[in-house]
Amino acid sequence: MTVRVGQGFDIHAFSDDPGRPLVLGGVHFEGERGLTGHSDADAVAHACADALLGAAGLGDIGQHFPDTDPQWAGADSVGLLAEVAARVRAAGWEPGNVDCAVICERPKLAPRRDEMQRTLTEAVGAPVTVKGNRAEGLGAIGRVEGLACVAVAVVTASGSGS
């Protein structure tokens, strides 16, 4: 098979720590509550990484960067995404694109979407798109208790290991 597709998912609760920054797609959202997590809790980067790993048949982000390992505490998730893209290439796959949907009531993504897409695209070395979706007040996400992200990635065989 020369083309493969993978999906990724991540969800994080908002933190009660007023000093915890909100990072989505490598972009800091000033004045917004941060997300709980072992790394910087960038759910967008995590979902994109999982989609790429799945497409390449390389498992999931938790296998590569476990939250039980202290070396990943506070890690820059866009850096982890870049490392995932390198591992995908080393396994003989070339990222084609990644598309990510962020489900949240806040923050509003539209004002920062282009910046997020540029940051993620640079990390992956292939186009990454980001869409914002609302939960319309339903469930934990609708009550602004957290946010979720889903992503899909396409990879093609590069001929060096697939």
C-alpha positions as a Markdown table, in Angstrom:
| # | Residue | x | y | z |
|---|---|---|---|---|
| 1 | Met | 0.0 | 0.0 | 0.0 |
| 2 | Thr | 1.4 | 3.4 | -1.0 |
| 3 | Val | -1.1 | 5.6 | 0.8 |
| 4 | Arg | -2.3 | 5.3 | 4.4 |
| 5 | Val | -4.6 | 7.3 | 6.6 |
| 6 | Gly | -4.5 | 7.6 | 10.4 |
| 7 | Gln | -6.7 | 9.3 | 13.0 |
| 8 | Gly | -5.8 | 11.0 | 16.2 |
| 9 | Phe | -7.7 | 12.1 | 19.2 |
| 10 | Asp | -6.9 | 14.0 | 22.4 |
| 11 | Ile | -8.9 | 15.6 | 25.2 |
| 12 | His | -7.8 | 17.6 | 28.2 |
| 13 | Ala | -9.6 | 19.3 | 31.1 |
| 14 | Phe | -8.9 | 23.0 | 31.8 |
| 15 | Ser | -6.6 | 23.5 | 34.8 |
| 16 | Asp | -7.4 | 25.4 | 37.9 |
| 17 | Asp | -3.8 | 26.6 | 38.1 |
| 18 | Pro | -3.8 | 30.3 | 37.1 |
| 19 | Gly | -0.2 | 30.0 | 36.1 |
| 20 | Arg | -0.8 | 27.3 | 33.5 |
| 21 | Pro | -0.6 | 28.7 | 30.0 |
| 22 | Leu | -3.0 | 27.6 | 27.3 |
| 23 | Val | -1.1 | 26.2 | 24.3 |
| 24 | Leu | -2.9 | 25.0 | 21.2 |
| 25 | Gly | -1.1 | 24.3 | 17.9 |
| 26 | Gly | 2.1 | 25.7 | 19.4 |
| 27 | Val | 0.3 | 29.1 | 20.0 |
| 28 | His | 0.0 | 30.6 | 23.5 |
| 29 | Phe | -3.5 | 32.0 | 24.2 |
| 30 | Glu | -3.0 | 34.8 | 26.7 |
| 31 | Gly | -5.7 | 35.2 | 29.3 |
| 32 | Glu | -7.2 | 31.8 | 28.8 |
| 33 | Arg | -7.1 | 28.9 | 31.3 |
| 34 | Gly | -4.4 | 26.3 | 30.5 |
| 35 | Leu | -5.0 | 22.6 | 30.1 |
| 36 | Thr | -4.0 | 19.9 | 32.5 |
| 37 | Gly | -1.4 | 17.5 | 31.3 |
| 38 | His | 2.1 | 16.1 | 31.7 |
| 39 | Ser | 3.6 | 18.0 | 28.8 |
| 40 | Asp | 2.4 | 21.5 | 27.8 |
| 41 | Ala | -1.0 | 19.8 | 27.1 |
| 42 | Asp | -1.2 | 21.0 | 23.5 |
| 43 | Ala | -4.1 | 18.8 | 22.5 |
| 44 | Val | -3.9 | 19.9 | 18.9 |
| 45 | Ala | -0.3 | 18.9 | 18.5 |
| 46 | His | -1.1 | 15.6 | 20.3 |
| 47 | Ala | -4.0 | 14.7 | 18.0 |
| 48 | Cys | -1.9 | 15.5 | 15.0 |
| 49 | Ala | 1.0 | 13.4 | 16.3 |
| 50 | Asp | -1.4 | 10.4 | 17.0 |
| 51 | Ala | -2.8 | 10.7 | 13.5 |
| 52 | Leu | 0.6 | 10.6 | 11.9 |
| 53 | Leu | 1.8 | 7.7 | 14.1 |
| 54 | Gly | -1.4 | 5.7 | 13.3 |
| 55 | Ala | -1.1 | 6.3 | 9.5 |
| 56 | Ala | 2.5 | 5.0 | 9.6 |
| 57 | Gly | 1.6 | 2.1 | 11.8 |
| 58 | Leu | 3.9 | 3.3 | 14.6 |
| 59 | Gly | 1.5 | 3.1 | 17.6 |
| 60 | Asp | 0.4 | 6.2 | 19.5 |
| 61 | Ile | 1.9 | 9.2 | 21.2 |
| 62 | Gly | 1.8 | 7.5 | 24.7 |
| 63 | Gln | 4.1 | 4.7 | 23.5 |
| 64 | His | 6.7 | 7.2 | 22.2 |
| 65 | Phe | 6.4 | 9.9 | 24.9 |
| 66 | Pro | 4.7 | 8.3 | 28.0 |
| 67 | Asp | 3.3 | 10.6 | 30.6 |
| 68 | Thr | 4.8 | 8.4 | 33.2 |
| 69 | Asp | 8.3 | 9.4 | 32.1 |
| 70 | Pro | 9.6 | 12.5 | 33.9 |
| 71 | Gln | 11.7 | 13.6 | 30.8 |
| 72 | Trp | 8.4 | 14.6 | 29.1 |
| 73 | Ala | 7.1 | 16.8 | 31.9 |
| 74 | Gly | 6.4 | 20.2 | 30.5 |
| 75 | Ala | 7.6 | 19.1 | 27.1 |
| 76 | Asp | 6.9 | 21.3 | 24.0 |
| 77 | Ser | 4.3 | 19.3 | 22.1 |
| 78 | Val | 5.2 | 21.0 | 18.8 |
| 79 | Gly | 8.7 | 19.7 | 19.3 |
| 80 | Leu | 7.3 | 16.2 | 20.0 |
| 81 | Leu | 5.2 | 16.6 | 16.8 |
| 82 | Ala | 8.3 | 17.4 | 14.8 |
| 83 | Glu | 10.0 | 14.3 | 16.3 |
| 84 | Val | 7.0 | 12.2 | 15.3 |
| 85 | Ala | 7.2 | 13.5 | 11.7 |
| 86 | Ala | 10.9 | 12.5 | 11.7 |
| 87 | Arg | 10.1 | 9.0 | 13.0 |
| 88 | Val | 7.3 | 8.7 | 10.4 |
| 89 | Arg | 9.9 | 9.5 | 7.7 |
| 90 | Ala | 12.5 | 7.2 | 9.1 |
| 91 | Ala | 9.9 | 4.4 | 8.9 |
| 92 | Gly | 9.5 | 5.0 | 5.1 |
| 93 | Trp | 6.5 | 7.3 | 5.1 |
| 94 | Glu | 6.1 | 10.9 | 3.9 |
| 95 | Pro | 3.4 | 13.0 | 5.6 |
| 96 | Gly | 1.0 | 14.3 | 2.9 |
| 97 | Asn | -1.3 | 16.4 | 5.1 |
| 98 | Val | -3.0 | 16.6 | 8.5 |
| 99 | Asp | -6.4 | 18.0 | 9.2 |
| 100 | Cys | -7.4 | 18.8 | 12.8 |
| 101 | Ala | -10.8 | 19.8 | 14.3 |
| 102 | Val | -10.8 | 21.4 | 17.7 |
| 103 | Ile | -14.0 | 21.1 | 19.7 |
| 104 | Cys | -14.3 | 23.8 | 22.3 |
| 105 | Glu | -16.4 | 26.7 | 23.4 |
| 106 | Arg | -13.3 | 28.8 | 24.1 |
| 107 | Pro | -10.9 | 30.0 | 23.2 |
| 108 | Lys | -12.0 | 31.4 | 19.8 |
| 109 | Leu | -9.5 | 29.9 | 17.4 |
| 110 | Ala | -10.2 | 32.0 | 14.3 |
| 111 | Pro | -8.0 | 34.9 | 15.3 |
| 112 | Arg | -5.0 | 32.6 | 15.7 |
| 113 | Arg | -5.8 | 29.9 | 13.2 |
| 114 | Asp | -3.3 | 31.0 | 10.6 |
| 115 | Glu | -0.5 | 31.1 | 13.2 |
| 116 | Met | -1.4 | 27.7 | 14.5 |
| 117 | Gln | -1.5 | 26.2 | 10.9 |
| 118 | Arg | 2.0 | 27.8 | 10.1 |
| 119 | Thr | 3.5 | 26.4 | 13.3 |
| 120 | Leu | 2.1 | 22.9 | 12.8 |
| 121 | Thr | 2.9 | 22.8 | 9.1 |
| 122 | Glu | 6.5 | 23.7 | 9.9 |
| 123 | Ala | 6.8 | 21.0 | 12.5 |
| 124 | Val | 5.3 | 18.3 | 10.2 |
| 125 | Gly | 6.9 | 19.5 | 7.0 |
| 126 | Ala | 3.5 | 19.1 | 5.2 |
| 127 | Pro | 0.3 | 21.1 | 5.2 |
| 128 | Val | -1.7 | 21.1 | 8.5 |
| 129 | Thr | -5.2 | 22.6 | 8.7 |
| 130 | Val | -7.1 | 23.5 | 11.9 |
| 131 | Lys | -10.8 | 24.0 | 12.3 |
| 132 | Gly | -12.7 | 25.2 | 15.3 |
| 133 | Asn | -16.0 | 23.6 | 16.2 |
| 134 | Arg | -18.3 | 24.3 | 19.1 |
| 135 | Ala | -20.1 | 21.7 | 21.4 |
| 136 | Glu | -23.1 | 24.0 | 21.4 |
| 137 | Gly | -23.3 | 23.9 | 25.2 |
| 138 | Leu | -23.5 | 20.1 | 25.4 |
| 139 | Gly | -21.6 | 18.0 | 27.8 |
| 140 | Ala | -18.3 | 18.7 | 29.6 |
| 141 | Ile | -16.9 | 20.6 | 26.6 |
| 142 | Gly | -20.0 | 22.7 | 26.3 |
| 143 | Arg | -19.7 | 23.5 | 30.0 |
| 144 | Val | -16.1 | 24.7 | 29.2 |
| 145 | Glu | -14.6 | 22.0 | 31.4 |
| 146 | Gly | -12.1 | 21.1 | 28.7 |
| 147 | Leu | -11.6 | 20.7 | 25.0 |
| 148 | Ala | -11.1 | 17.8 | 22.5 |
| 149 | Cys | -9.3 | 17.5 | 19.2 |
| 150 | Val | -9.6 | 15.0 | 16.4 |
| 151 | Ala | -7.2 | 14.7 | 13.5 |
| 152 | Val | -6.7 | 12.7 | 10.3 |
| 153 | Ala | -3.4 | 12.3 | 8.5 |
| 154 | Val | -2.4 | 11.0 | 5.1 |
| 155 | Val | 1.1 | 9.5 | 4.5 |
| 156 | Thr | 2.6 | 8.1 | 1.4 |
| 157 | Ala | 5.3 | 5.5 | 1.0 |
| 158 | Ser | 8.6 | 7.1 | 0.5 |
| 159 | Gly | 10.4 | 3.9 | -0.6 |
| 160 | Ser | 12.8 | 3.9 | 2.3 |
| 161 | Gly | 11.2 | 1.4 | 4.7 |
| 162 | Ser | 7.5 | 0.9 | 4.1 |
